[in-house]
Amino acid sequence: MMSENIILVVDDDRDLLKGIKLGLEMEGYQVLTALDGQEALAVMEQIPPALILADVMMPGLDGYALFERIRQHPRWKAIPFIFITAKGTPEDIRFGRELGSDDYITKPFEIEDLVPIIRARLKRKEEMEEVWQGEINELKEHLTHTQRLAALGLLSASFAHEVGNILTSVMGYAEIMRKNLEKGQASGEDLSKLIFQARRAVSLARSTLDFSRRKKGDNRTALVTGALGRVLSLLEYRLHKSQIKLKKDFPSNLPLVQVDPNELEQVLLNLILNAVQAMPEGGELEIKARPAEEALRLEIRDTGVGIPAENLERIFDPFFTTRGDNGGTGLGLYICRYIVEKHGGQIEVESRLGEGSSFCLTLPLAHPGSERSAWRAGFEADDSLHCLG
């Protein structure tokens, strides 16, 4: 990892190198040194610096060549690079700056004059990194929402089928009630059944709409049982159709976790959908959860086809998929890891080809006093689990 306090000085003049090193260390910087460009590259492989000061005229790989190599390197190209050289003609200075260096300082110079330039370049670098990080985070949030909609797309047929079943039941009970009314034999039981089916439809529609909306995560607390209940209500028909037996192994009084509920549901939906797709001939899906010290461990295990060993280290990479043209975007597991790690958790996977896979989430427990913020989540958890019957 790059240190914001380390400066690499490259010069074949040992006395000058020693003087610059001493002067910068007195200003609070850590200083690495190299006598030529090739040695500088070797140093950077071990410890990438925050800024580089390099002479131009050096044996072997000179300053210009070093600059080109660094600007072509994906991890180093944004490091500020300042030439320090005796080549001080206007043409030399113009050439050095046209290359794209961050500054061009001619020898001799005083450390007192060099330090403000270094500070200014490092401050500018820090400001740019903040901008880039903001853009990266915004892109990740956009990808998270896009993948959320893609996951819902996989469930569209199941949703239509489930709503169709509910409406068929509603129409059936309504017809029974109409006939009973004509006979003067109206029954409150038939009305209760009709209302129950209508509530099922409302709950399913609400869960789907809530999941599809783009919400900014605020690191609220969540009840894992509530999140699981809502996700499993969306997947109930899919599990039944795929002949997958669901085994739940967790206590009803699991502690709260410090994770945004909407994003937790997205992680669970992705992992359970992956498990379903890994069991085309049916199988068993097991969900286990237990408190563990300052965290909660949640395991989702399937008896599916498993993951080849050569793919295990890549499955969390963005856009990596083994499904080809069969609907895989390669974003699901990447987004899962992003969400879990963003909240201070971890995600791990174990798999054996032909035997199945197990994904284990370690989620931080909620801070003391968070119970009030999760009251609504607890209410919805009871409702969702009731709908599962």
C-alpha positions in Angstrom: 0.0 0.0 0.0 1.2 3.5 -0.8 2.3 5.7 2.1 1.4 9.4 2.0 4.6 10.3 3.8 7.2 8.5 1.7 9.2 10.3 -1.0 11.5 8.5 -3.4 14.6 10.5 -4.5 16.5 9.2 -7.5 20.0 10.7 -8.3 23.4 9.3 -9.2 25.1 12.0 -7.1 25.5 10.3 -3.7 26.3 13.5 -1.8 23.3 15.3 -3.2 21.1 12.3 -2.5 22.3 12.2 1.1 21.7 16.0 1.5 18.1 15.8 0.1 17.3 12.8 2.2 18.5 14.5 5.4 16.7 17.8 4.6 13.3 16.1 3.9 13.6 13.8 6.9 14.0 17.0 9.1 10.7 18.1 7.6 9.0 14.9 8.7 9.1 12.8 5.5 10.3 9.3 5.1 12.8 9.1 2.3 13.8 6.2 0.0 16.7 6.6 -2.4 18.0 5.1 -5.6 21.1 5.8 -7.8 19.4 5.3 -11.1 16.1 4.5 -12.8 16.4 0.8 -12.7 17.1 0.8 -9.0 14.1 3.2 -8.5 11.7 0.7 -10.1 13.0 -2.1 -7.9 12.4 0.1 -4.8 8.9 1.0 -6.0 8.0 -2.7 -6.4 8.5 -3.0 -2.6 7.2 0.3 -1.4 5.3 2.6 -3.8 6.0 6.2 -2.7 3.7 9.2 -2.5 5.9 11.4 -4.6 9.1 11.0 -6.8 12.0 13.4 -7.2 14.3 12.3 -10.0 17.4 13.5 -11.8 17.4 13.5 -15.6 21.0 12.5 -16.4 21.7 9.1 -14.9 23.5 6.0 -16.1 21.3 3.2 -17.4 17.7 4.2 -17.2 17.7 8.0 -17.1 15.1 10.3 -15.6 13.0 10.7 -18.8 12.9 6.9 -19.4 12.0 6.4 -15.7 9.1 8.9 -16.0 7.8 7.1 -19.1 7.9 3.7 -17.3 6.1 5.0 -14.3 3.4 6.7 -16.3 2.7 3.4 -18.1 2.3 1.5 -14.9 -1.3 1.1 -13.8 -0.6 1.4 -10.1 2.0 4.2 -10.3 0.9 6.5 -13.1 -0.9 8.9 -10.7 2.2 9.4 -8.4 3.4 13.0 -8.6 6.8 13.1 -10.4 9.2 16.1 -10.2 12.4 16.4 -12.2 15.4 17.8 -10.3 18.2 18.4 -12.8 21.1 20.6 -13.9 19.6 20.7 -17.4 18.2 24.1 -17.0 17.9 25.7 -20.5 14.4 26.9 -21.5 14.3 24.1 -24.0 15.1 21.5 -21.3 12.5 22.9 -18.9 9.8 23.1 -21.7 10.6 19.5 -22.8 10.4 18.1 -19.2 7.0 19.8 -18.6 5.6 18.8 -21.9 6.3 15.2 -21.0 3.7 15.6 -18.3 5.8 15.9 -15.2 4.3 17.7 -12.2 7.2 20.1 -12.0 10.8 20.7 -13.2 13.3 22.1 -10.7 16.8 23.1 -11.8 19.9 22.6 -9.7 21.2 24.0 -7.5 18.2 24.5 -5.2 17.5 24.9 -1.5 15.5 22.4 0.6 13.5 25.3 1.9 12.4 26.0 -1.7 11.7 22.3 -2.5 9.5 21.5 0.5 6.6 23.9 -0.4 6.5 22.4 -3.9 6.3 18.9 -2.5 3.6 19.9 -0.1 1.5 21.5 -2.8 1.8 18.5 -5.1 0.9 16.1 -2.3 -2.1 18.2 -1.3 -3.3 18.3 -4.9 -2.8 14.5 -5.1 -4.9 14.1 -2.0 -7.7 16.3 -3.4 -7.8 14.4 -6.7 -7.9 11.1 -4.8 -10.9 12.3 -2.8 -12.7 13.2 -6.1 -11.8 9.9 -7.7 -12.9 8.0 -4.6 -16.2 9.8 -4.7 -16.7 9.0 -8.3 -15.8 5.3 -7.7 -18.3 5.1 -4.8 -21.0 6.6 -6.9 -20.3 4.1 -9.7 -20.4 1.2 -7.2 -23.8 2.4 -5.8 -25.1 2.7 -9.4 -23.8 -0.9 -10.1 -25.4 -2.1 -6.9 -28.8 -0.7 -8.0 -28.4 -2.1 -11.5 -27.6 -5.5 -10.2 -30.6 -5.3 -7.9 -32.9 -4.8 -10.8 -31.2 -7.6 -12.7 -31.9 -9.9 -9.8 -35.5 -8.9 -9.8 -35.6 -9.6 -13.5 -34.7 -13.2 -12.8 -37.7 -13.4 -10.5 -40.3 -11.8 -12.9 -41.7 -15.1 -14.1 -42.0 -16.4 -10.5 -43.7 -13.1 -9.4 -46.2 -13.3 -12.2 -47.0 -17.0 -11.4 -47.4 -16.3 -7.7 -49.6 -13.3 -8.2 -51.7 -15.3 -10.7 -52.2 -18.0 -8.0 -53.2 -15.4 -5.5 -55.7 -13.8 -7.8 -57.1 -17.2 -8.8 -57.7 -17.9 -5.1 -59.3 -14.4 -4.6 -61.6 -15.0 -7.5 -62.6 -18.4 -6.2 -63.4 -17.2 -2.7 -65.3 -14.2 -4.2 -67.4 -16.6 -6.3 -68.2 -18.8 -3.3 -69.2 -15.7 -1.3 -71.4 -14.5 -4.1 -73.2 -17.8 -4.3 -73.6 -18.0 -0.6 -74.9 -14.5 -0.4 -77.6 -15.5 -3.0 -78.5 -18.4 -0.8 -78.4 -16.2 2.3 -75.5 -18.3 3.7 -72.7 -15.7 3.8 -69.7 -17.0 5.8 -67.2 -14.9 7.6 -64.6 -17.7 7.1 -64.8 -17.2 3.3 -64.2 -13.5 3.8 -61.3 -14.1 6.0 -59.7 -16.4 3.4 -60.2 -13.8 0.7 -58.7 -11.0 2.9 -55.7 -13.3 3.7 -55.0 -13.9 0.0 -55.3 -10.1 -0.8 -52.8 -9.4 2.0 -50.4 -11.9 0.5 -50.6 -10.1 -2.9 -50.1 -6.7 -1.2 -47.1 -8.0 0.8 -45.5 -9.6 -2.3 -46.0 -6.4 -4.3 -44.6 -4.2 -1.5 -41.5 -6.4 -1.1 -40.8 -6.3 -4.8 -41.3 -2.6 -5.0 -39.2 -1.9 -1.9 -36.4 -4.1 -3.3 -36.4 -2.4 -6.7 -36.2 1.2 -5.3 -32.8 2.9 -5.2 -32.1 3.7 -1.5 -29.0 5.3 -0.1 -27.5 3.0 2.5 -27.4 4.7 5.9 -25.7 1.9 7.9 -28.8 1.3 9.9 -29.4 -1.9 11.9 -31.1 -4.9 10.6 -32.7 -8.1 11.8 -31.4 -11.0 9.8 -34.6 -13.0 10.4 -36.6 -10.1 8.9 -34.3 -9.8 5.9 -34.4 -13.6 5.3 -38.2 -13.6 5.6 -38.7 -11.0 3.0 -36.2 -12.5 0.6 -37.6 -16.1 1.0 -41.1 -14.7 0.4 -39.9 -13.5 -3.0 -38.2 -16.9 -3.7 -40.9 -19.2 -2.4 -42.3 -20.2 -5.8 -38.8 -20.5 -7.3 -37.7 -22.9 -4.6 -40.8 -25.0 -4.9 -40.6 -25.1 -8.7 -36.9 -26.1 -8.6 -37.6 -28.9 -6.1 -35.3 -27.4 -3.5 -35.8 -28.4 0.1 -35.2 -25.4 2.5 -33.6 -26.1 5.8 -33.5 -23.2 8.3 -31.2 -23.4 11.3 -31.1 -20.2 13.4 -32.7 -19.0 16.6 -35.6 -16.5 16.5 -33.7 -14.1 18.8 -30.7 -13.3 16.7 -29.0 -10.0 17.6 -29.2 -7.0 15.4 -26.4 -6.4 12.9 -25.0 -3.0 11.8 -26.0 -3.4 8.2 -28.4 -1.5 6.0 -31.5 -3.7 5.8 -32.1 -3.1 2.0 -28.5 -3.9 1.1 -28.6 -7.0 3.4 -31.6 -8.3 1.5 -29.8 -7.7 -1.8 -26.8 -9.8 -0.6 -29.1 -12.6 0.6 -31.2 -12.6 -2.6 -28.0 -12.8 -4.7 -26.5 -15.7 -2.7 -29.8 -17.7 -2.5 -30.4 -17.2 -6.2 -26.9 -18.4 -7.0 -27.6 -21.5 -4.8 -30.9 -22.2 -6.7 -29.2 -21.8 -10.1 -26.4 -24.2 -8.9 -29.1 -26.9 -8.3 -30.8 -27.4 -11.7 -31.9 -31.0 -10.6 -33.1 -29.9 -7.2 -31.3 -30.3 -3.8 -31.1 -28.8 -0.4 -30.6 -25.2 0.6 -29.5 -24.7 4.2 -29.4 -21.3 6.0 -27.6 -21.2 9.3 -26.9 -18.3 11.6 -25.2 -17.9 15.0 -23.8 -15.1 17.1 -20.0 -15.2 17.3 -18.2 -12.8 19.6 -18.8 -9.3 18.2 -20.3 -10.5 15.0 -23.0 -12.7 13.5 -22.1 -15.6 11.2 -24.6 -16.5 8.5 -24.0 -19.5 6.2 -25.8 -20.3 3.0 -25.0 -23.8 1.8 -26.3 -25.7 -1.3 -25.8 -29.2 -2.6 -25.3 -28.0 -6.2 -22.7 -28.4 -8.9 -20.0 -26.6 -7.0 -17.3 -24.2 -8.2 -14.1 -25.3 -10.0 -11.0 -24.7 -7.8 -9.5 -22.4 -10.5 -12.5 -20.1 -10.3 -12.7 -19.7 -6.5 -10.3 -16.8 -6.3 -12.1 -15.0 -9.2 -15.7 -15.3 -8.4 -15.8 -12.0 -6.5 -14.1 -10.1 -9.4 -16.4 -7.7 -11.3 -17.9 -9.1 -14.5 -16.5 -12.6 -13.9 -19.2 -15.2 -14.8 -19.3 -18.8 -15.8 -22.8 -18.6 -17.2 -21.8 -17.1 -20.6 -25.0 -16.2 -22.5 -27.3 -17.7 -19.8 -28.0 -14.4 -18.0 -24.9 -13.9 -15.9 -23.7 -10.3 -15.5 -20.7 -11.1 -13.3 -21.8 -8.4 -10.8 -23.8 -10.4 -8.2 -21.0 -11.7 -6.0 -18.9 -8.6 -6.6 -21.7 -6.4 -5.3 -22.2 -8.9 -2.4 -18.6 -8.4 -1.3 -18.8 -4.7 -1.8 -21.8 -4.3 0.4 -20.6 -6.7 3.2 -17.1 -5.1 3.4 -18.6 -1.6 3.2 -20.3 -2.4 6.5 -17.2 -3.9 8.1 -18.0 -7.5 7.5 -16.4 -10.4 5.5 -17.6 -12.9 3.0 -15.9 -16.3 2.4 -16.6 -19.2 0.1 -15.9 -22.9 0.2 -16.8 -25.3 -2.6 -16.3 -28.8 -3.9 -17.0 -29.6 -7.5 -20.0 -31.9 -7.6 -20.8 -31.5 -3.9 -21.9 -27.9 -3.5 -20.9 -24.5 -2.1 -21.0 -22.7 1.1 -21.0 -18.9 1.5 -20.3 -17.5 4.9 -21.0 -13.9 5.9 -19.5 -12.4 9.1 -21.6 -9.3 9.9 -20.8 -6.8 12.8 -23.3 -6.7 15.6 -25.2 -3.5 16.1 -24.0 -0.9 18.5 -25.7 -0.7 21.9 -28.9 1.4 21.8 -29.8 0.5 18.2 -32.9 -1.5 19.2 -35.2 1.5 18.6 -34.0 2.0 15.0 -34.8 -1.6 14.2 -38.3 -1.7 15.7 -39.9 -1.3 12.3 -37.6 -4.0 10.8 -38.8 -6.4 13.5 -42.4 -5.7 12.8 -41.9 -6.4 9.1 -39.9 -9.5 9.9 -42.9 -11.0 11.8 -45.2 -10.2 8.9 -42.9 -11.6 6.2 -42.3 -14.9 8.1 -46.0 -15.2 8.7 -46.6 -14.9 5.0 -44.3 -17.9 4.4 -46.8 -19.9 6.4 
